[in-house]
């Protein structure tokens, strides 16, 4: 279309700029996608850790309650039944059983 050398050089230069811009945009998109993926993975990992800690805490309360019940000679409450209670209820139950054990020891 433009046969002059100057036009050809300008066209080549514009093509390079266009190509570089598209390459940079694709590179930026890949980097953003990788950062988004890393962030989602990190968030999921942290949520998993939090859930694991919470589950471990619940199981510790349940185990302590059942152990205290056995020490007192009570029938141990079923794990599934105890797992339906909130942390506060489990803490309260554990504190009550601990107080009963202390009362027996001091008598």
C-alpha positions as CSV (number, residue, x, y, z in Angstrom):
1,X,0.0,0.0,0.0
2,X,2.8,2.4,0.9
3,X,5.8,1.3,-1.1
4,X,8.3,3.9,0.2
5,X,11.0,2.7,2.5
6,X,10.1,5.1,5.3
7,X,6.5,3.8,5.3
8,X,7.8,0.2,5.4
9,X,10.1,1.0,8.4
10,X,7.2,2.8,10.2
11,X,4.9,-0.2,9.5
12,X,7.5,-2.6,10.9
13,X,8.1,-0.4,13.9
14,X,4.3,-0.2,14.6
15,X,4.0,-4.0,14.2
16,X,6.7,-4.5,16.8
17,X,5.1,-2.1,19.2
18,X,1.8,-3.8,18.7
19,X,3.2,-7.2,19.1
20,X,5.2,-6.2,22.2
21,X,2.1,-4.6,23.8
22,X,0.0,-7.8,23.1
23,X,2.8,-10.0,24.5
24,X,3.0,-7.8,27.6
25,X,-0.7,-7.9,28.1
26,X,-0.8,-11.7,27.8
27,X,2.2,-11.9,30.2
28,X,0.4,-9.6,32.7
29,X,-2.8,-11.6,32.5
30,X,-0.8,-14.8,33.2
31,X,0.9,-13.2,36.2
32,X,-2.4,-12.0,37.5
33,X,-4.0,-15.4,37.1
34,X,-1.1,-17.0,38.9
35,X,-1.3,-14.5,41.8
36,X,-5.1,-15.0,42.0
37,X,-4.6,-18.8,42.1
38,X,-1.9,-18.5,44.7
39,X,-4.1,-16.3,46.8
40,X,-7.1,-18.7,46.5
41,X,-4.9,-21.6,47.4
42,X,-3.4,-19.8,50.4
43,X,-6.9,-18.8,51.6
44,X,-8.2,-22.3,51.3
45,X,-5.1,-23.6,53.1
46,X,-5.7,-21.1,56.0
47,X,-9.3,-22.0,56.2
48,X,-8.5,-25.7,56.3
49,X,-6.0,-25.1,59.1
50,X,-8.6,-23.1,61.1
51,X,-11.2,-25.8,60.6
52,X,-8.6,-28.4,61.7
53,X,-7.7,-26.5,64.8
54,X,-11.4,-26.0,65.7
55,X,-12.1,-29.7,65.1
56,X,-9.1,-30.6,67.3
57,X,-10.3,-28.3,70.1
58,X,-13.8,-29.9,70.0
59,X,-12.3,-33.4,70.1
60,X,-10.1,-32.4,73.0
61,X,-13.1,-31.2,75.0
62,X,-15.1,-34.3,74.2
63,X,-12.2,-36.6,75.2
64,X,-11.7,-34.7,78.4
65,X,-15.5,-34.9,79.2
66,X,-15.6,-38.6,78.6
67,X,-12.4,-39.2,80.6
68,X,-13.8,-37.2,83.6
69,X,-17.1,-39.1,83.3
70,X,-15.2,-42.4,83.5
71,X,-13.2,-41.2,86.5
72,X,-16.4,-40.3,88.2
73,X,-17.9,-43.6,87.4
74,X,-20.6,-42.1,85.1
75,X,-21.6,-43.5,81.8
76,X,-19.5,-41.8,79.1
77,X,-21.7,-39.6,76.8
78,X,-21.6,-40.7,73.2
79,X,-19.1,-38.7,71.0
80,X,-21.8,-37.9,68.4
81,X,-24.1,-36.5,71.1
82,X,-21.4,-34.3,72.5
83,X,-20.3,-33.1,69.1
84,X,-23.8,-31.5,68.7
85,X,-23.0,-29.1,71.5
86,X,-21.3,-25.7,71.2
87,X,-17.8,-25.0,72.5
88,X,-19.3,-23.0,75.4
89,X,-21.5,-25.9,76.4
90,X,-18.6,-28.3,76.2
91,X,-16.4,-26.0,78.3
92,X,-19.2,-25.7,80.8
93,X,-19.8,-29.5,81.0
94,X,-16.0,-30.1,81.4
95,X,-15.8,-27.5,84.2
96,X,-18.7,-29.1,86.0
97,X,-17.1,-32.5,85.8
98,X,-13.8,-31.1,86.9
99,X,-15.5,-29.5,89.9
100,X,-17.1,-32.8,90.8
101,X,-13.7,-34.6,90.7
102,X,-12.1,-31.8,92.9
103,X,-15.0,-32.2,95.4
104,X,-14.4,-35.9,95.6
105,X,-10.7,-35.5,96.1
106,X,-11.2,-32.9,98.9
107,X,-13.7,-35.0,100.7
